[in-house]
Every structure is written in C-alpha cells, then in structure tokens.
Amino acid sequence: MKIKTTLCLMLLCGFATQTMAQSSTGRVKITGVRTGWNSDQVAVITSGTLPNPAGCPSPDGVILTPSTPGYKTHYATMLTAIAADKEVEITVANAGCTSGRPTFWGVNMY
C-alpha cells in the first residue's frame, strides 16, 4: 500500500510541476508596444519568438492589464528597456491564454 501511495504522490507532483512551470524567450528586444482598443491594456511585441506552450491562437506578443499581478512594475520595466535600448527576457505561463495570447508571467531586463 505504501508503494502505491508513494507512486501516486510522485505522479501527482510531476503533473503539478508541469502545469505550474513557465517558459521564457531568452534575451530579446522589445520591438513594439500596442495600447488601447478602448481599455487599459498593453500588448508587448519582441524581436524573438514568444514561447507558446499553451497553444494560444495569437502568439504574437503578451497582454498586460491592470489585473496582471505587478502590472505597473512590469510596464515600467518594459518602457525602461525600450528607452535604454536594453534586452529583456519575457516569461509566460505554460498553461492558459490571455486575450488569445500566452499568459504573461514576468520580465527581466539586462
């Protein structure tokens, strides 16, 4: 019984890790920022291919909205990267889409 329980736990942990993991672009430049459509949202486009592990229908960028955790900090970091001509690494969730695009998770500036 202990062996079955242990195997089940290992299997469940493996699935949990897979669904909670993220994917990153590697170092890229932000090549575009789109705003609006009559709402407070920002689309960010990069020079590299955006990972699309969730198979979203429009993987051309990520969308940030005020409901995105850390919205102001992420947006400020991205604008700073554009102004300073710095590279960024954008991370997206491996599960889920936001407005048809990979779900934004975070940004690092280099």
C-alpha positions in Angstrom: 0.0 0.0 0.0 2.8 2.4 0.8 4.4 1.8 -2.6 1.1 2.6 -4.4 0.7 5.8 -2.3 4.2 6.9 -2.9 3.9 6.3 -6.7 0.6 8.2 -6.8 2.2 11.2 -5.0 5.2 11.2 -7.3 2.9 11.1 -10.3 0.7 14.0 -9.0 3.8 16.1 -8.1 5.1 15.6 -11.7 1.8 16.8 -13.2 1.7 19.8 -10.8 5.2 20.8 -11.7 4.4 20.6 -15.4 1.3 22.8 -15.2 2.9 25.4 -12.9 6.1 25.7 -14.9 6.9 28.7 -17.2 8.8 29.3 -20.5 11.0 32.2 -21.4 12.0 34.0 -24.6 15.7 34.2 -23.8 17.2 37.7 -24.3 15.3 39.7 -26.9 14.5 43.3 -27.7 11.0 44.8 -27.4 10.1 45.9 -30.9 6.6 47.2 -30.3 4.0 48.2 -27.7 0.3 48.4 -28.6 -2.2 50.0 -26.3 -5.9 50.6 -26.1 -8.8 49.2 -28.0 -10.6 51.5 -25.6 -9.3 49.7 -22.5 -6.4 49.9 -20.1 -4.2 47.2 -21.6 -0.8 46.9 -23.3 0.4 44.4 -25.8 4.2 43.8 -25.9 5.9 42.5 -29.1 9.5 41.2 -29.1 12.2 40.6 -31.7 12.3 36.9 -30.8 9.7 34.1 -31.0 7.5 34.1 -27.9 7.1 30.7 -26.4 3.5 29.3 -26.8 3.3 26.2 -24.6 -0.4 26.6 -24.1 -1.1 26.7 -27.9 -2.7 30.1 -27.8 -4.2 31.3 -31.1 -2.3 34.6 -31.3 1.3 34.1 -30.0 2.5 37.5 -31.5 3.0 39.1 -28.0 1.8 39.2 -24.5 -1.0 41.3 -23.0 -0.8 43.2 -19.7 -3.8 44.6 -17.9 -4.2 46.3 -14.5 -5.4 42.9 -13.2 -1.9 41.4 -14.1 0.0 41.0 -10.8 2.8 43.6 -10.8 1.3 45.5 -13.8 2.8 48.9 -13.1 6.2 47.4 -12.3 6.3 45.2 -15.4 5.1 48.0 -17.6 7.7 50.4 -16.2 10.4 47.8 -16.7 9.4 47.3 -20.3 9.3 51.0 -21.1 12.7 51.5 -19.5 14.1 48.7 -21.6 12.8 50.4 -24.7 14.2 53.8 -23.7 17.6 52.4 -22.7 17.8 50.0 -25.6 18.2 47.0 -23.2 17.4 43.4 -23.8 14.6 41.7 -21.8 13.6 38.1 -21.1 9.8 37.6 -21.1 8.4 34.7 -19.2 5.0 33.2 -19.9 2.9 30.5 -18.1 2.9 27.1 -19.6 -0.9 26.9 -19.2 -3.5 29.4 -20.2 -4.0 32.3 -22.6 -4.9 35.9 -22.0 -6.8 37.6 -24.8 -5.7 34.8 -27.1 -2.0 35.3 -26.3 0.4 33.4 -24.0 -0.2 34.4 -20.3 2.4 36.9 -19.2 4.3 35.8 -16.1 7.3 38.2 -15.7 10.1 40.2 -17.3 13.8 40.6 -16.7 15.8 43.5 -18.1 19.5 43.1 -19.0 
